[in-house]
Amino acid sequence: QFRLIESGGGLVQAGGSLRLSCAASGRTFRLYAMGWFRQAPGKEREFVAAISWSGGVEYYADSVKGRFTISRDNAQNTVYLQMNSLKPEDAASYYCYLNAGPFNYWGQGTQVTVSS
């Protein structure tokens, strides 16, 4: 029902910024919470941030709080992750997801590399 496509990953120096985007297909995108997870090599996938359907409520992992900001544009069916003050430990593949009740939809991921 939903297809998610991430973009915006790349190589950045420590202290730099990146903005990830996740474009979603589907007419009812605006009805569902969305978020981001990340997975580094050899590690489990971990929660990064989430945003409610209206954009009024945001959640963050402690490790990114104060540095990352999640937002969404329901008119554009897109969710964003602004990442500032990036650290080498932020390097990972970043995946967006859409929570539609009992179902979660995932994108293919976008790679973020942070050089020290």
N, C-alpha and C positions, 0 to 999 in steps of 0.2 A: 504493500500500500504506500510506503514511503521510500524514497531513495535519497540518501544523503551523500553529498560530495564535499569533501574538505579541500581547502586550498590555503596558501599563505605560509606554509612551512619553508624552512631554508636554513642557511648557516648564518649565525650572528655571533659577534663577540660578547663575552660576558659583560653585563651592564647594559647591553643593547635591548632593542624592542622588536617584537614581531606582532602582527595581527593575523590571527587565523579566522577564516570564514568557513561556514558550513551552509551550503545551499540545499534546501529540501524541496522535493516534489510533493505534491499532494495538496488538495484544496483545504484540508482542515488543519494545516500546520499550526495555525494560531491557537488551536485548542489544547496543545500539549506542552508539557515541560520539556526542556531540552538541556543538554549539558555536554561536558567534555571529560573524557578520561585520557590517561596517557600510560604508555608502557615502554619502559626502557629494557634493553637487552638483558635477559636473565632475571628479570623482575616481573612481579605480577602487575596486571593492569590496576591502576589506582585512580580514584576519583580526583578531579581537579576543580570543577565548578559546575553549577546548575542554575537554571533560571526558570521561573514559573511561566505559565502560558501567557500571562499579561506582561511579563517583564518586571512586575512589582516586587518580586522576592528573589533574592540571589543567595546562593550558598557557595562557600569556598573551602577547599582543603586548607588546613593551617599553614601548610608549606608555601602556599601561593597568596595567602591573604595579604592585602595591601600592595601587591605587585601586579596581580592579574585582575582584569575586569571582564565579566561576561555581559553581553547585551544581545538584543534581538530586534529585528525589524520584521514584523509580521506582514507588512505590505510586500516585502521582498522575499519572504520565506527564507530568511537567513538569520543565523545566529553567529555571533562573533566572540572571539576571545582575544582581548588586548593583553599582551604580555610585556611587561616592563621590567627593568632591572634583572634581566635574565641571568641565571647562574648555570654553571656546568651541570649541576644536578637536575636542571629542568630539561635536559636533552632527552628526547623520547619520541616515539610515534604518538601523535595526538589523534584521538578518535572522538567524533561527535556522536551523540545519540539522541534519540527522540523516544520519550516514554509515552506510549499510548495505552494506558491501562495495563493489562497483563502482558503487553508486548513491548519489547524494546527493539528499536531499529538502529543499526550502526552504519557509519561510513567506513571507507576503506583505510582512512588514516592519512595523516600528513606528517612528514618527518621534520623535527626541529633539532638542529645541532648547535650547540653552544661551545665556542672555543674559549679557552682560558687565557 
